[in-house]
Amino acid sequence: MKLFAKGLFLLVGLGCSTAYAQTVPANPTSFKHVVVIFQENRTPDNLFQGLCTTPTICSTTPTTSQYNIQTSNWLDKTSPGGVIQPGTVQLANAYDLSHAHSAWVAQCDLNTTTNFCRMDGAASVNCSGTCPTHPQFKFVDNSAGNLNPYLTLATSYGWANYMFQTNQGPSFPAHQFIFGATSAPSSDEDHNGTYASENMSGTGAGAGCLADPGVLVQLIDSTGTEAPNNKIYPCFEHNTVPDLANIASWRYYAPGPGSIWTAPDAIIHICGPVNGQCQGADWVNNVDATNPADFLNDVNSPTCKLQQVTWVIPTAANSDHARSNNGGGPAWVASLVNAIGNSTCKNADGSSYWDTTAIFITWDDWGGWYDHEVPTILASPFGGYQLGFRVPLIVVSAFTPAGLINNNRHDFGSVVRFMEQNFGITEGALTFADSRAKTDLTGFFTLKTARKFVTIPGGQSAATFLAQPVAGPDDDDD
């Protein structure tokens, strides 16, 4: 069932009808803007060891005031005693780990009696590039302080101890889930437990509806089987977040069309593919596939173009993706948050962008890195591919207290549920991961009075990021 009449889907100006004042009680349905910043391929154990400044701050069985980070004795069934001590790695490292579904299966090491992952199989995850000993069992070195923007954001606002990617696999399906709450080719296939499970394969280049004719994507069925002959062209048709009632304005910033990170190019009614290009009205009006840094201009005067719902996808250099990034991810994310927090733009009712925006910073998949936390495997027919491993989630807003640690279990469907309830839409309206998620992230917004924004140190100017080359939107092919 369509959730909108296509002829009535119109773009409108900034702001919604709900008033939002700085001194009224925080109301999760009051945000005029929701921004999703989607980084690449990390786990909490890999990227956020810097949170553990004292032994009492981190725990594998946290209280409400502890970060769930494991700093030693990582499980490894191939090592004597079954554990291994992690080593350090640079954020801009020289190797990449497989994050295909097969890598997820190996790392999970499922106990078929209990249906829980043993979490001791990371050593079986393949490594490419200049691979050190035990490449999967590393955490990012912050001795130079390059991760400080992430750590400042996590401790200054909200941190999720239990955020999981929805899918058990790599970036193409993960980006579909954060944009449309499913990687299934159609609504019926989602409901039957059939999903696109991998990145592109076959003959040719590109992704989504812009892929060459010989490019295919693997499907996985409700039993978790990826049959070799069960592959299709990666151009899908189902509703996504922008198709929901009350979502009247949106923008998707990406480093190029035809990328596995550019989710809208895989949806027929958004892309409107013609001769290898997206020419649909929704794409032309709402997708910026020129430069993700355009977001930095759009939230500042004189542009003032912050939409109701926004996704910001990085270039490879700023993505945190192993073997592709240059270490710029933390500064990039800080600059995005600073642009919103310091914007002089006003909504139609005179309120500021900072006081009316909820920001979700999360990572698309685990990237093959170790993480100790056991994911929940969903019941049939969805358990063949959901849920995946843990990823970081930081929630930023004027109504989020400093140092908030949330211990509920979330996934990408929770982000979509937040959008739905925020804009007065029935939670689960897409009937995909949004209907299966148990949380809507409203617990991150508990203050009654808006906090004044304080600039996150370590960011860079908009001009710096706008001047960076955008060629090569992603290098994520496994």
C-alpha positions in Angstrom: 0.0 0.0 0.0 1.4 3.4 -0.9 1.7 5.8 1.9 1.3 8.9 -0.2 -0.3 10.1 -3.4 2.6 10.8 -5.8 0.9 13.8 -7.3 0.4 15.4 -3.9 4.0 15.0 -2.7 5.2 18.6 -2.6 8.3 20.3 -1.3 7.5 23.1 1.1 9.5 25.7 3.0 11.5 25.2 6.2 9.7 24.6 9.4 6.6 22.7 10.5 3.5 23.9 12.1 4.5 22.7 15.7 5.8 25.6 17.7 9.1 25.0 19.5 10.3 27.4 22.2 13.6 27.4 24.1 12.0 27.3 27.5 9.1 24.8 27.1 9.5 21.1 28.3 11.4 19.0 25.8 9.0 17.1 23.6 10.3 14.5 21.3 7.7 15.4 18.7 8.8 19.0 18.5 12.0 18.9 16.5 11.7 20.6 13.1 14.8 18.9 11.7 16.3 15.4 12.0 19.9 14.9 10.7 21.5 11.5 10.3 25.3 11.5 9.9 26.3 8.1 8.6 30.0 7.1 9.0 31.6 3.8 8.0 32.7 0.5 9.4 33.5 0.7 13.1 32.5 -0.9 16.4 32.4 0.7 19.9 35.3 -1.6 21.0 37.4 -0.6 18.0 36.8 3.2 17.9 35.8 4.3 21.4 38.5 2.9 23.8 39.3 6.6 24.5 36.1 6.8 26.6 37.7 4.5 29.2 39.9 7.1 30.9 39.6 5.3 34.3 38.7 1.6 35.1 35.4 2.6 36.6 34.1 4.3 33.5 33.9 1.3 31.2 32.4 -2.1 31.8 31.1 -5.1 29.8 28.2 -5.2 32.2 27.5 -1.5 32.5 25.5 0.4 35.0 23.5 3.4 33.7 26.6 5.5 34.1 29.2 3.3 32.4 30.3 2.9 28.8 30.0 -0.7 27.5 33.5 -1.0 26.1 35.8 -4.0 26.5 39.4 -3.1 26.8 41.1 -6.6 27.2 40.5 -10.3 27.0 38.7 -10.3 23.6 37.3 -13.7 22.7 39.2 -15.7 20.1 38.7 -19.4 19.8 42.0 -19.8 17.9 44.1 -18.4 20.8 45.4 -20.3 23.9 42.9 -19.8 26.6 40.3 -18.5 24.2 41.2 -14.9 24.5 43.5 -12.3 23.0 44.8 -8.9 24.1 44.0 -6.2 21.6 46.6 -3.9 20.0 46.4 -0.5 18.5 45.8 0.6 14.9 45.7 4.0 13.3 42.4 5.4 12.1 43.9 5.8 8.6 45.3 2.3 8.5 46.7 0.2 5.6 44.4 -2.8 5.5 40.7 -3.6 5.4 38.7 -6.4 6.8 35.9 -8.3 5.1 32.4 -7.2 6.2 30.5 -9.4 3.8 27.7 -11.6 5.3 30.1 -14.6 5.3 32.4 -12.5 7.6 29.5 -11.8 9.9 28.7 -15.6 10.1 32.3 -16.4 10.8 32.7 -13.7 13.5 29.3 -14.5 15.1 30.1 -18.3 15.5 26.4 -19.0 16.1 25.4 -21.4 18.8 22.5 -23.1 17.0 21.0 -24.4 20.3 20.7 -21.0 22.0 20.6 -18.9 18.8 23.2 -16.6 20.3 26.5 -15.6 18.8 29.6 -16.9 20.6 31.4 -13.8 19.4 34.8 -15.6 19.2 35.2 -16.1 15.5 36.8 -12.7 14.4 40.1 -14.4 13.5 38.4 -16.0 10.5 37.5 -12.6 9.0 39.6 -12.1 5.9 42.1 -9.2 5.7 43.3 -7.4 2.6 46.2 -5.0 2.3 49.2 -4.7 4.6 47.8 -6.9 7.3 49.5 -7.2 10.8 49.2 -10.1 13.1 45.6 -10.5 14.5 44.3 -7.6 12.3 40.7 -7.9 13.5 41.7 -7.5 17.2 42.7 -3.8 17.2 41.4 -0.6 18.7 42.1 2.9 17.2 45.1 4.7 18.7 44.2 8.1 20.1 47.6 9.1 21.4 47.7 12.1 19.0 44.2 13.1 20.0 42.7 12.8 16.5 39.6 11.0 17.9 38.9 13.7 20.5 36.0 15.2 18.5 34.2 11.9 18.7 35.0 11.5 22.4 33.8 15.1 23.1 30.5 14.5 21.3 29.9 11.2 23.1 30.6 12.6 26.6 28.9 16.0 26.0 25.7 14.5 24.7 24.1 11.0 24.4 25.8 7.6 23.9 24.1 4.4 23.1 25.6 1.3 24.7 23.6 -1.1 22.6 23.2 0.2 19.0 23.3 -2.5 16.3 23.3 -2.3 12.6 20.1 -3.9 11.3 21.7 -6.1 8.6 24.3 -8.8 8.9 26.6 -7.5 6.2 28.2 -4.6 4.3 27.4 -1.1 3.2 24.9 -1.3 0.3 22.2 -3.0 2.4 23.1 -0.9 5.5 22.5 2.3 3.6 19.2 1.0 2.3 18.1 0.3 5.9 19.0 3.7 7.3 17.1 5.4 4.3 14.1 3.1 3.9 14.2 0.6 6.8 14.8 -2.3 4.5 17.2 -3.7 1.8 14.5 -5.9 0.3 13.7 -5.3 -3.3 10.0 -4.9 -2.5 7.6 -4.7 0.4 6.5 -8.2 0.0 10.0 -9.5 0.0 10.8 -7.6 3.2 7.8 -9.2 4.9 8.9 -12.6 3.6 12.4 -12.2 5.0 14.3 -11.8 1.6 16.9 -9.0 1.5 19.8 -7.7 -0.6 22.7 -9.0 1.6 25.9 -7.9 -0.1 27.5 -5.2 -2.2 27.5 -5.4 -6.0 29.1 -8.2 -8.0 29.0 -9.3 -11.6 30.3 -7.6 -14.7 30.5 -3.8 -14.8 30.4 -0.9 -12.4 28.0 1.2 -10.4 25.2 0.5 -8.0 21.5 0.7 -7.7 19.4 1.7 -10.8 22.6 3.3 -12.3 24.6 0.0 -12.3 25.7 -1.5 -15.6 23.5 -4.3 -16.9 25.8 -7.0 -15.8 25.9 -5.8 -12.1 24.0 -7.9 -9.7 23.3 -8.0 -5.9 23.1 -11.2 -3.8 19.8 -12.0 -2.1 19.5 -13.8 1.2 16.3 -15.7 2.2 14.6 -16.1 5.6 16.8 -19.1 6.4 20.0 -17.1 6.0 20.8 -18.9 2.7 22.6 -16.9 -0.1 22.0 -19.2 -3.0 24.5 -18.5 -5.9 21.7 -18.2 -8.4 19.6 -15.9 -6.2 20.9 -12.6 -7.5 19.1 -9.7 -9.1 19.7 -6.3 -10.7 20.0 -3.8 -7.7 17.1 -1.5 -8.7 14.2 -1.7 -6.1 10.7 -0.4 -5.6 9.2 0.2 -2.2 8.5 3.1 0.1 11.2 4.9 2.0 11.3 7.6 4.8 10.7 10.4 2.3 7.5 8.7 1.2 6.0 8.9 4.7 3.1 11.3 5.3 4.3 14.6 6.9 7.8 14.3 5.5 7.5 17.3 3.2 11.2 18.2 2.8 14.3 16.1 2.8 17.9 16.1 1.5 20.4 13.3 1.0 24.1 14.5 0.7 26.4 12.0 -0.9 29.8 12.0 -2.8 28.4 10.7 -6.1 25.6 8.9 -7.9 25.9 5.2 -8.6 27.6 4.5 -5.3 26.7 1.8 -2.8 26.6 4.6 -0.2 24.0 6.7 -2.1 20.8 4.9 -1.1 18.3 6.8 -3.2 19.8 5.7 -6.5 18.5 2.2 -5.8 14.8 3.2 -5.5 13.1 3.4 -8.9 10.5 6.1 -8.0 13.2 8.4 -6.5 16.0 7.8 -9.0 13.8 7.8 -12.2 16.7 6.2 -14.1 17.1 7.3 -17.8 20.1 6.3 -19.8 22.3 5.6 -16.8 21.3 8.8 -14.9 18.8 9.5 -12.2 16.4 12.1 -13.6 13.4 11.7 -11.3 11.9 14.8 -9.7 12.6 13.4 -6.2 16.2 12.9 -7.1 16.7 16.3 -8.8 15.0 18.2 -5.9 16.3 16.3 -2.9 19.6 14.5 -3.6 22.9 16.4 -3.6 25.4 13.9 -5.1 28.0 16.6 -5.9 29.7 17.2 -2.6 28.6 16.2 0.9 30.3 19.4 2.2 27.4 21.4 0.6 25.6 20.6 3.8 27.9 23.0 5.6 26.8 25.9 3.3 23.1 24.9 3.4 22.8 25.3 7.2 24.3 28.8 7.2 23.2 32.2 6.0 22.4 33.2 3.3 21.4 29.7 2.1 19.5 28.4 5.2 18.3 25.1 3.6 18.1 22.7 6.4 15.3 20.3 5.6 13.0 18.2 7.8 15.0 15.1 7.3 18.6 15.0 6.2 21.2 12.2 5.6 24.9 13.2 5.3 27.2 10.6 3.7 31.0 11.3 3.8 33.6 11.1 1.1 35.9 8.1 1.5 38.6 10.3 3.0 36.3 11.4 5.9 34.4 8.1 6.2 36.5 6.2 8.8 36.4 3.3 6.3 39.5 1.2 6.8 42.2 1.5 4.1 40.2 4.4 2.5 40.1 7.2 5.0 42.8 9.8 5.7 41.9 10.3 9.4 39.5 13.2 8.7 36.3 11.6 10.0 36.3 13.1 13.5 37.0 16.6 12.2 34.3 16.2 9.5 31.6 15.1 11.9 32.5 17.9 14.4 32.3 20.4 11.5 28.8 19.2 10.6 27.6 19.5 14.2 29.3 22.9 14.6 27.6 24.1 11.5 24.2 23.4 13.0 25.1 24.6 16.5 26.6 27.9 15.3 24.2 28.6 12.5 22.5 32.0 12.5 19.6 30.7 10.4 16.1 30.9 11.8 13.0 28.8 11.2 9.8 30.4 10.1 8.7 30.9 13.7 12.1 32.6 14.6 13.6 29.5 16.4 17.2 28.6 15.8 18.4 25.5 13.9 20.3 24.4 17.1 17.2 24.4 19.3 15.1 22.5 16.8 17.4 19.8 15.4 18.0 16.2 16.6 21.3 14.8 15.3 22.1 11.0 15.1 25.7 10.1 14.4 26.1 6.4 13.7 28.2 4.0 11.6 26.8 1.8 8.8 28.4 -1.5 9.7 31.0 -3.2 12.0 33.7 -3.3 9.3 35.1 -6.7 10.4 36.5 -5.3 13.7 36.0 -7.2 16.9 33.2 -6.3 19.3 32.2 -8.2 22.3 28.5 -7.5 22.5 26.1 -10.2 21.4 23.4 -9.1 18.9 19.8 -10.1 19.1 18.8 -12.5 16.3 15.3 -11.7 15.3 12.6 -14.3 15.0 11.5 -15.9 11.8 11.3 -14.9 9.0 13.7 -12.0 9.7 16.4 -13.8 11.6 18.2 -15.0 8.5 19.7 -11.5 8.2 18.9 -9.4 11.3 20.3 -8.1 13.5 23.9 -7.4 12.9 26.8 -6.4 15.1 27.1 -3.4 17.3 28.0 0.1 15.9 28.5 3.4 17.7 25.6 5.9 18.1 26.0 9.4 19.4 22.8 11.6 19.8 23.2 15.3 19.9 20.6 18.0 20.6 19.9 21.0 22.7 17.7 18.8 24.9 20.2 16.0 25.4 22.1 16.1 28.8 25.8 15.9 28.9 27.1 12.3 29.6 23.8 10.6 29.0 24.3 6.8 28.5 21.3 4.9 27.2 21.1 1.1 27.8 18.2 0.2 25.6 18.8 -1.9 22.5 18.5 0.0 19.2 19.1 -0.5 15.5 18.6 1.5 12.3 14.9 0.8 12.6 14.9 2.8 15.8 16.2 5.9 13.9 13.3 5.6 11.5 10.8 5.2 14.3 12.2 8.4 15.8 11.5 10.2 12.6 8.0 8.8 12.4 7.0 9.8 15.9 8.7 13.2 15.6 6.6 14.2 12.6 3.4 12.7 13.9 3.5 9.5 11.9 2.4 6.1 13.3 5.6 4.3 14.4 6.2 1.4 12.1 4.3 3.0 9.2 6.8 1.7 6.6 6.2 -1.9 8.0 9.9 -2.8 7.7 12.6 -2.5 10.3 10.8 0.4 11.8 8.0 -2.0 12.7 10.4 -4.5 14.2 12.5 -2.1 16.3 11.6 -2.0 20.0 12.8 1.6 20.6 12.4 5.1 19.1 15.3 6.9 20.7 13.1 9.4 22.5 14.9 8.6 25.7 17.8 10.8 24.6 15.9 14.0 24.9 15.1 14.6 28.6 16.0 18.3 29.3 13.3 20.8 29.8 15.3 23.8 28.7 17.6 24.0 25.6 21.3 23.9 26.3 23.5 26.6 24.8 25.7 25.2 22.0 29.4 25.0 22.7 31.7 24.5 19.6 33.2 21.0 19.4 37.0 21.4 19.2 38.8 19.8 16.4 36.5 20.7 13.5 37.6 22.4 10.4 36.1 25.2 8.3 33.5 24.6 5.6 35.9 26.0 3.1 38.4 23.3 3.9 36.0 20.5 3.3 34.4 22.2 0.2 37.9 22.4 -1.3 38.6 18.7 -0.8 38.4 16.4 -3.9 35.3 14.3 -4.1 36.3 11.8 -6.7 36.0 8.2 -5.7 32.9 8.3 -3.5 33.7 5.0 -1.9 36.2 2.2 -1.9 33.9 -0.3 -0.1 33.8 -3.4 -2.4 33.7 -6.3 0.1 
